[in-house]
Amino acid sequence: MAGNEPAGLYALQTTLRRIRIVNISDSAAQERLQALVGELRTAVQDRFEQLELLPFRRS
């Protein structure tokens, strides 16, 4: 991220798509994962906008 922030943001975006399909048998852990993914998604989207990169693709 420090060397090439846009590339890092796109990598995080790809990772967020993959995390979305992870299922954990412990419902409390699954809820926490979803909350963390939501927070990360918001932070990545905000940074995309700050850097005026291509629009964040919601998926």
Secondary structure, 3 states (H helix, E strand, C coil): CCCCHHHHHHHHHHHHHHHCCCCCCCHHHHHHHHHHHHHHHHHHHHHHHHCCCCCCCCC
